[in-house]
Amino acid sequence: MALTAEVKDELAQIKVTRTSCRKAEVSAMLRFSGGLHIISGRVVIEAELDTESAAARLRRAITDLYGHTSELIVVQAGGLRKHHRYVVRVVRDGESLARQTGLLDSRGRPVRGLAPEVVSAGVAEAEAVWRGAFLAHGSLTEPGRSMALEVTCPGPEAALALVGAARRLGVQGKSREVRGVDRVVVRDGEAISEVLRRMGAVTTRATWEERRARREVRGTANRLANFDDANLRRSARAAVAAGARVQRAFEILGDEVPEHLRQAGELRLAHKQASLEELGQLADPQLSKDAVAGRIRRLLSTADKKALEQGLPDTEAGLSPDLLDL
């Protein structure tokens, strides 16, 4: 997950001056990282993040935008946790912050998706929503067949809100449920690149694009190599089949083979791996590729006609099934 860490480190350093964008980012970070809890009848905000820089960014924004203080709890790695986790907690002013960020509505009821004012905001706010959601629970895989930019969501309503934000950015994201967990996934390479650019991960986007281009070049080279190998194998099998049919034609016709057809057939038997063009160059006088092919074709059809008249096995009688398919 090296690319994921790179994206999050870069996003955590982005300077955002527009207040509405900072609020949209905080709202998304709190919603997608856990957010709202009721402890002993009190509303407590807890956001669990996987990087210290993201936690510091969230704490700073909560203080700057809403004037609330928060505490940072570090959950040490161990057991199923391979890395430290960072929990940003707001206890004393939890309910106030929940209302301000859209986690609670005006009646104090939990909002399952994103706040209406965030959902209906502009493109810049949609970019901030994606930045906050990715910092909270996003991942980016290496370019390849299974490449994806993915955000784990707290529920289907939040997933649909994130899909809507992607649509405002001109990107198609898909909401799906995997083993009871809602996710929003972007799989198209161009779309992933666009989301990274919109969120502000310009440096990581360049790295991802470079790896993607390298992977595509390598894949193209492998496909061409496989194609060339397949053609070579097919040509070799076709030459073997032609040689076997020519040999059978000589057996059927005996001394009745016309001299010009015999010459073409003998060239085929003497140079089984050669192309028709090469056989034409070996002929005396030299022949075109089409002339060689025509003479061998007439040799085989003449032999097959005689075999049919006399009730003999034709020129294809000794070929294996895989050679007959050529």
C-alpha positions in Angstrom: 0.0 0.0 0.0 2.9 2.3 -0.6 1.0 4.4 -3.1 -1.9 4.9 -0.6 0.6 6.3 2.0 2.1 8.6 -0.6 -1.3 10.0 -1.6 -2.3 10.6 2.0 1.0 12.2 3.0 0.6 14.6 0.0 -3.0 15.4 0.7 -2.3 16.1 4.3 0.2 18.9 3.3 -2.2 20.7 0.8 -2.9 24.3 1.8 -6.6 25.1 1.4 -7.7 28.7 2.1 -11.4 28.6 1.1 -13.5 28.1 4.2 -16.3 26.2 2.5 -13.8 23.7 1.1 -12.1 23.2 4.5 -15.5 22.6 6.1 -16.5 20.1 3.4 -13.2 18.2 3.9 -13.7 18.1 7.7 -17.2 16.9 7.3 -16.1 14.1 5.0 -13.2 13.1 7.2 -15.4 12.8 10.3 -18.2 10.9 8.4 -15.8 8.4 6.7 -13.5 7.8 9.7 -16.1 6.9 12.3 -17.3 10.2 13.6 -20.3 10.1 15.9 -20.6 8.2 19.1 -22.9 8.4 22.1 -21.0 7.8 25.4 -22.9 8.0 28.7 -25.6 10.1 27.1 -23.1 12.5 25.6 -22.2 13.0 22.0 -18.6 12.3 21.4 -16.7 12.8 18.1 -14.1 10.1 17.4 -12.2 10.0 14.1 -9.8 7.1 13.6 -7.1 7.7 10.9 -4.1 5.7 9.8 -1.6 8.6 9.4 -0.4 11.1 12.0 -0.3 13.8 9.4 -4.0 13.4 8.6 -4.9 13.4 12.3 -2.9 16.6 12.7 -4.6 18.2 9.7 -8.0 17.3 11.1 -7.2 18.7 14.6 -5.9 21.9 13.2 -9.0 22.4 11.0 -11.4 21.7 13.9 -9.7 24.4 16.0 -9.4 26.9 13.2 -12.9 26.6 11.8 -15.0 25.8 14.9 -12.9 26.8 17.8 -13.0 23.4 19.5 -10.1 21.6 21.1 -9.5 17.9 20.5 -7.2 15.2 21.9 -5.1 12.7 20.0 -4.9 9.1 21.0 -2.4 6.8 19.5 -3.5 3.1 19.2 -0.3 1.0 19.0 0.1 -1.6 16.4 -0.4 -5.2 17.5 -2.6 -8.3 16.9 -4.7 -7.7 13.8 -3.4 -4.1 13.6 -0.2 -3.9 11.5 0.2 -0.2 11.9 -0.4 2.6 14.5 -3.9 4.2 14.4 -4.5 7.8 15.4 -7.8 8.8 17.0 -8.9 12.4 17.1 -11.5 12.8 19.9 -13.7 15.7 20.8 -15.6 15.1 24.0 -16.7 18.4 25.7 -17.9 20.1 22.5 -18.8 16.9 20.6 -22.5 17.7 20.1 -21.8 21.3 19.0 -19.2 20.0 16.5 -21.5 17.3 15.2 -24.2 19.9 14.4 -21.7 22.2 12.8 -20.2 19.6 10.5 -23.5 18.0 9.5 -23.2 14.8 11.5 -26.4 15.8 13.4 -29.4 17.7 11.8 -31.2 20.6 13.3 -33.3 18.3 15.4 -30.3 16.4 16.8 -30.9 13.3 14.6 -27.9 11.5 13.1 -27.3 12.2 9.4 -26.5 9.0 7.6 -24.9 10.5 4.5 -23.2 13.9 4.1 -24.7 17.2 5.2 -27.2 18.7 2.6 -25.1 21.9 2.3 -22.0 19.8 1.4 -23.9 17.6 -1.1 -25.4 20.6 -2.9 -22.1 22.6 -3.0 -19.9 23.3 -6.0 -17.0 21.5 -7.7 -14.3 22.8 -5.3 -16.3 21.4 -2.3 -16.7 18.1 -4.2 -13.0 17.9 -4.5 -12.6 18.6 -0.8 -15.2 15.9 0.0 -13.1 13.3 -1.9 -9.9 14.6 -0.3 -11.4 14.2 3.2 -13.0 10.8 2.4 -9.7 9.4 1.0 -7.7 10.7 4.0 -10.2 8.9 6.3 -10.6 5.6 4.5 -9.1 5.5 1.0 -6.7 3.3 -0.8 -4.9 3.3 -4.2 -3.6 0.1 -5.8 -0.7 -0.2 -8.3 -1.6 0.2 -12.0 -2.5 -3.1 -13.7 -5.6 -5.3 -14.4 -7.0 -4.8 -10.9 -6.1 -1.1 -10.4 -8.5 0.8 -8.3 -9.0 3.9 -6.2 -11.3 2.9 -3.4 -13.0 4.5 -0.3 -14.6 2.4 2.4 -17.9 4.0 3.5 -19.8 4.0 6.8 -23.0 3.2 4.9 -24.9 3.2 1.6 -26.0 6.8 2.1 -22.5 8.1 2.5 -21.4 5.9 -0.5 -24.1 7.5 -2.7 -23.1 11.0 -1.6 -19.5 10.2 -2.6 -20.6 8.9 -6.0 -22.5 12.1 -6.5 -19.4 14.2 -5.6 -17.4 12.1 -8.2 -20.1 12.8 -10.8 -19.7 16.6 -10.2 -16.0 16.1 -11.0 -16.8 14.3 -14.3 -15.8 10.9 -12.9 -17.8 7.7 -12.7 -17.5 6.0 -9.3 -19.4 2.8 -8.5 -21.0 2.0 -5.1 -21.0 -1.6 -4.1 -21.3 -3.7 -1.0 -18.6 -6.3 -0.3 -19.0 -8.7 2.6 -21.3 -6.2 4.3 -19.1 -3.2 3.8 -20.0 -0.3 1.5 -17.4 0.9 -0.9 -17.0 3.4 -3.7 -14.6 2.3 -6.4 -13.1 4.0 -9.4 -11.4 1.6 -11.8 -10.8 3.3 -15.1 -7.2 4.5 -15.4 -8.1 8.0 -16.7 -10.7 8.4 -14.0 -8.3 7.4 -11.3 -5.8 10.0 -12.6 -8.5 12.7 -12.7 -9.6 12.0 -9.1 -5.9 12.2 -7.9 -5.6 15.5 -9.7 -8.8 16.9 -8.3 -7.9 15.9 -4.7 -4.6 17.7 -5.1 -2.2 14.6 -5.2 -0.3 16.0 -8.2 3.1 14.4 -7.4 1.7 11.0 -6.6 -0.5 11.2 -9.7 2.7 11.7 -11.8 4.3 8.6 -10.2 1.1 6.5 -10.7 0.9 7.6 -14.4 4.5 6.7 -15.0 4.0 3.3 -13.5 0.8 2.9 -15.5 2.5 3.8 -18.8 5.4 1.5 -18.0 2.9 -1.4 -17.3 1.1 -0.7 -20.6 4.3 -0.7 -22.6 5.4 -3.9 -21.0 2.0 -5.5 -21.6 2.0 -4.4 -25.3 5.5 -5.9 -25.7 4.4 -9.2 -24.2 1.3 -9.4 -26.4 3.4 -8.7 -29.5 6.0 -11.3 -28.5 3.3 -13.8 -27.8 1.7 -13.0 -31.2 5.0 -13.4 -33.0 5.6 -16.7 -31.2 2.1 -17.9 -32.2 2.7 -17.0 -35.8 6.1 -18.7 -35.9 4.5 -21.9 -34.4 1.6 -21.7 -36.8 4.0 -21.3 -39.8 6.2 -24.2 -38.7 3.2 -26.5 -38.3 1.8 -25.4 -41.7 5.2 -26.2 -43.3 5.2 -29.7 -41.7 1.7 -30.3 -42.9 2.6 -29.2 -46.5 5.7 -31.3 -46.5 3.7 -34.4 -45.4 1.0 -33.8 -48.1 3.6 -33.3 -50.8 5.3 -36.6 -49.9 2.0 -38.4 -50.1 1.3 -36.7 -53.4 4.5 -38.1 -54.9 3.5 -41.6 -53.6 0.1 -41.4 -55.3 1.2 -39.9 -58.6 4.5 -41.8 -59.0 6.1 -40.9 -62.4 3.0 -39.0 -63.5 4.0 -35.8 -61.8 4.6 -32.9 -64.3 8.1 -31.6 -64.1 7.2 -28.0 -63.0 5.0 -29.4 -60.2 7.7 -31.9 -59.2 10.3 -29.1 -58.8 8.0 -27.1 -56.5 7.2 -30.2 -54.4 10.9 -31.2 -54.1 11.7 -27.7 -52.9 9.0 -28.0 -50.3 10.5 -31.3 -49.1 14.1 -30.1 -49.1 13.4 -26.9 -47.2 10.5 -27.6 -44.8 11.0 -24.5 -42.6 11.3 -22.1 -45.6 8.6 -19.6 -46.5 6.9 -19.7 -49.9 8.9 -16.5 -50.8 12.2 -18.3 -49.9 11.2 -21.3 -51.9 10.6 -19.1 -54.9 14.1 -17.6 -54.6 15.6 -21.1 -54.4 13.9 -22.2 -57.7 15.7 -22.2 -61.0 14.6 -20.0 -62.6 13.3 -18.0 -59.6 9.6 -17.9 -59.0 7.2 -15.6 -57.2 5.6 -16.7 -53.9 2.2 -17.0 -55.6 3.7 -19.2 -58.4 5.2 -21.6 -55.8 1.9 -21.7 -53.9 -0.1 -22.3 -57.1 2.2 -25.2 -58.2 2.1 -27.0 -54.8 -1.7 -26.5 -54.7 -2.1 -28.1 -58.2 0.3 -30.9 -57.2 -1.9 -31.7 -54.2 -5.2 -31.4 -56.0 -4.0 -33.6 -58.9 -2.9 -36.3 -56.4 -6.2 -36.0 -54.4 -8.2 -36.4 -57.6 -6.3 -39.6 -58.6 -6.6 -41.0 -55.0 -10.4 -40.5 -55.2 -10.6 -42.2 -58.6 -8.6 -45.2 -57.4 -10.0 -45.4 -53.9 -6.7 -44.5 -52.2 -6.1 -42.4 -49.1 -5.7 -38.8 -50.1 -2.8 -36.4 -49.2 -4.4 -35.5 -45.9 -4.7 -39.1 -44.7 -1.5 -39.1 -42.6 -2.0 -35.8 -40.9 -2.7 -35.5 -37.2 -5.9 -33.6 -36.1 -4.0 -30.5 -35.0 -2.3 -30.2 -38.5 -5.6 -30.7 -40.2 -6.9 -27.6 -38.5 -4.3 -25.4 -40.2 
